[in-house]
């Protein structure tokens, strides 16, 4: 029985480890400035934790085999633990986890606590059950006012956001169901939620942040590769959560300018 358990433990350990070493289960190709540093920290974490995991499972299998029932009755020797070993284990674990946290703090802070660049493209991202809406301020650089009493989620577009059309700043606002962004330019995202907590997640950009009702959360990222990327909601937000997704189209600056101008012209 001891040999069977050893084989099962080691088989699960080495097979699962292979899938990660071979990157069978891995992140999609990164397409933002922050992706490289995030992926590096992610890989480092997996290597460190992987070594600990494999070592622990190998030791577990060995102990199961060594202390298997040999068919002879012997007196059991009880142990009350080893204080020095517990201290060493606790200190090493603390150093490992605190060190990893400190190593990643600058990556975390760069998208959240550093102010966006002056020429960053502002995009207000509004989450509601079960859709994403994206609003651009237009040539005046100002977002128009919104009012709760004007909101009509069933109508979609500007009506869903409750945009006050009497506000002069709202005249050139562009509201769309697809997020469009220029490549190699910082995008300042202003996250809002109308009903419950949602989570704005773009895997290829390594970008994820909760959208909380009553808050306007400012973050930013810089796409470095053109293409179309899926936007997901990473927070269970209701029965329609599974279908709450959108698209991010990263295009050249010229294409972005033409797209924005065309959308503004449609409002005239």
C-alpha positions in Angstrom: 0.0 0.0 0.0 2.9 2.3 0.8 4.4 1.8 -2.6 1.1 2.5 -4.3 0.6 5.8 -2.4 4.2 6.8 -3.2 3.6 6.2 -7.0 0.3 8.1 -7.0 1.8 11.1 -5.1 4.9 11.3 -7.3 2.9 10.7 -10.5 0.5 13.5 -9.7 3.4 15.8 -8.7 5.6 15.2 -11.8 2.8 15.1 -14.4 1.3 18.4 -13.1 4.7 20.0 -12.9 5.4 19.0 -16.5 2.3 20.9 -17.8 3.6 24.1 -16.2 7.2 23.6 -17.3 6.0 22.9 -20.8 3.7 26.0 -20.5 0.7 24.0 -21.6 -1.3 26.0 -19.1 0.1 29.5 -19.4 -0.8 33.1 -20.0 -1.6 34.5 -23.4 1.0 36.6 -25.2 1.4 40.0 -23.4 0.6 43.1 -25.4 1.2 45.9 -23.0 4.3 47.7 -21.6 3.7 46.2 -18.1 3.3 42.6 -19.4 7.0 41.8 -19.5 7.6 42.7 -15.8 4.3 41.1 -14.7 5.2 37.9 -16.6 8.7 37.8 -15.1 7.4 38.1 -11.6 4.7 35.5 -12.4 7.4 33.1 -13.7 9.6 33.7 -10.7 6.7 32.9 -8.4 6.0 29.7 -10.2 9.6 28.6 -10.1 10.0 29.3 -6.3 6.7 27.8 -5.4 7.2 24.9 -7.8 10.5 24.0 -6.1 8.8 24.0 -2.7 5.9 22.0 -4.0 8.0 19.3 -5.7 10.3 19.0 -2.7 7.4 18.7 -0.3 5.6 16.0 -2.4 8.8 14.1 -2.9 9.4 14.1 0.8 5.8 13.1 1.5 6.1 10.1 -0.9 9.3 9.1 0.7 7.9 9.2 4.2 4.8 7.3 3.1 7.1 4.6 1.8 9.6 4.6 4.7 6.9 4.4 7.4 4.6 1.9 5.6 3.2 -1.1 7.5 5.9 -3.8 7.3 3.7 -6.4 9.0 5.6 -6.3 12.3 4.3 -4.7 15.5 6.7 -2.2 17.0 6.3 0.3 19.7 5.4 3.8 18.4 7.7 6.7 19.3 5.8 9.9 19.8 7.3 13.3 18.9 6.2 16.6 20.3 7.8 18.6 17.5 11.1 20.4 17.0 11.0 24.1 18.0 14.1 25.0 16.0 12.7 23.4 12.9 9.4 25.2 13.3 11.2 28.6 13.7 13.4 28.0 10.6 10.3 27.0 8.5 8.3 29.9 9.7 11.1 32.5 9.1 11.8 31.1 5.6 8.1 31.2 4.7 7.8 34.8 5.9 10.9 35.9 4.0 9.7 34.2 0.8 6.2 35.7 0.9 7.2 39.2 2.1 10.0 39.3 -0.4 7.7 38.3 -3.3 5.2 41.0 -2.2 7.9 43.7 -2.1 9.3 42.6 -5.4 5.8 43.0 -7.1 4.7 46.2 -5.3 6.3 48.6 -7.8 4.6 46.7 -10.7 1.3 47.0 -8.9 1.8 50.7 -8.0 2.9 51.7 -11.5 -0.6 51.3 -13.0 -2.6 52.4 -9.9 -0.8 55.1 -8.0 1.3 56.9 -10.6 -0.6 59.6 -12.3 -1.3 59.1 -16.0 0.7 61.0 -18.6 -0.6 64.3 -19.8 -1.2 63.1 -23.3 -2.9 59.8 -22.2 -6.1 58.9 -23.9 -9.0 59.0 -21.4 -11.6 56.3 -21.6 -14.4 56.0 -19.1 -15.4 52.4 -18.7 -18.8 51.8 -17.2 -19.9 48.3 -16.2 -23.5 47.3 -15.8 -25.3 44.0 -15.8 -24.3 42.6 -18.3 -22.4 45.0 -20.6 -19.5 47.3 -21.0 -19.8 50.9 -22.2 -16.8 53.1 -23.2 -17.0 56.9 -23.3 -14.5 59.3 -24.9 -14.5 63.0 -24.0 -14.1 64.3 -27.5 -12.1 67.4 -28.7 -13.0 69.5 -25.6 -11.3 66.9 -23.4 -14.2 67.0 -20.9 -16.7 64.4 -20.0 -20.4 65.5 -20.0 -22.5 65.2 -16.9 -24.5 62.1 -16.3 -27.7 61.8 -14.2 -29.2 58.7 -12.6 -32.7 59.7 -13.4 -31.8 59.7 -17.1 -30.4 56.2 -17.1 -32.1 53.6 -19.3 -30.1 50.4 -19.5 -32.5 48.8 -22.0 -31.8 51.6 -24.5 -28.0 51.2 -24.5 -25.4 53.8 -25.6 -25.7 57.3 -24.1 -29.1 56.5 -22.6 -27.7 53.6 -20.6 -25.1 56.0 -19.0 -27.7 58.7 -18.4 -25.8 61.3 -20.4 -27.2 64.8 -19.9 -27.5 66.1 -23.5 -28.2 69.6 -22.1 -24.6 69.8 -20.8 -22.4 71.5 -23.4 -19.5 69.2 -22.5 -21.6 66.1 -23.5 -22.1 67.3 -27.1 -18.9 65.7 -28.4 -18.8 62.7 -26.0 -18.5 59.4 -27.8 -20.1 56.3 -26.3 -19.5 52.9 -27.8 -19.7 49.2 -26.9 -16.2 48.5 -28.2 -13.1 50.0 -26.7 -10.7 51.4 -29.3 -7.2 52.5 -28.3 -4.1 53.8 -30.2 -1.0 51.6 -30.0 2.1 52.8 -28.0 0.1 55.5 -26.2 -0.9 55.4 -22.5 -4.6 54.8 -21.9 -6.1 56.2 -18.8 -9.1 54.1 -17.7 -11.8 55.5 -15.4 -13.7 52.6 -14.0 -17.3 52.9 -12.9 -20.1 50.5 -12.1 -23.8 51.1 -12.1 -25.2 48.2 -10.1 -22.9 45.7 -8.5 -19.1 45.1 -8.3 -17.7 44.0 -11.7 -14.0 43.4 -12.6 -12.5 44.9 -15.8 -10.1 42.2 -17.1 -8.0 42.2 -20.3 -5.7 39.1 -20.1 -3.4 40.1 -22.9 -2.8 43.5 -21.3 -2.3 41.9 -17.9 -4.8 44.4 -16.7 -7.5 43.7 -14.1 -9.3 46.0 -11.6 -12.7 45.9 -9.8 -15.3 48.5 -10.8 -17.2 49.5 -7.7 -20.5 51.3 -7.5 -20.0 54.9 -6.3 -16.3 55.0 -7.1 -14.4 56.4 -10.1 -11.2 54.3 -10.2 -8.3 55.7 -12.3 -5.8 53.3 -13.8 -3.7 53.2 -16.9 -1.9 50.8 -19.3 0.0 51.1 -22.6 -0.8 48.7 -25.4 2.3 47.8 -27.6 0.7 45.6 -30.2 -2.2 46.2 -32.6 -5.0 43.6 -32.7 -8.3 42.7 -31.1 -8.4 41.5 -27.5 -11.2 40.2 -25.4 -12.4 42.0 -22.3 -13.9 39.9 -19.5 -15.7 40.5 -16.3 -13.7 38.6 -13.6 -16.2 39.1 -10.8 -19.4 37.1 -10.5 -22.0 39.8 -11.0 -25.3 37.9 -11.6 -27.0 35.3 -13.8 -25.7 36.9 -17.0 -22.1 37.1 -15.8 -20.9 34.5 -18.4 -21.9 36.6 -21.3 -20.4 39.9 -20.0 -17.5 40.4 -22.4 -16.3 43.1 -24.8 -13.6 43.8 -27.3 -10.5 46.1 -27.2 -9.3 47.1 -30.6 -5.7 48.5 -30.6 -5.0 50.4 -33.8 -2.5 52.9 -35.1 -2.8 56.6 -34.0 -4.0 57.5 -37.5 -6.7 54.9 -37.5 -7.8 55.9 -34.0 -8.1 59.6 -34.9 -10.2 58.7 -38.0 -12.4 56.4 -35.9 -13.0 59.0 -33.2 -13.6 61.8 -35.8 -16.1 59.5 -37.6 -18.0 58.8 -34.4 -18.1 62.5 -33.5 -19.4 63.3 -37.0 -22.3 60.9 -36.5 -23.5 63.0 -33.6 -23.7 66.2 -35.7 
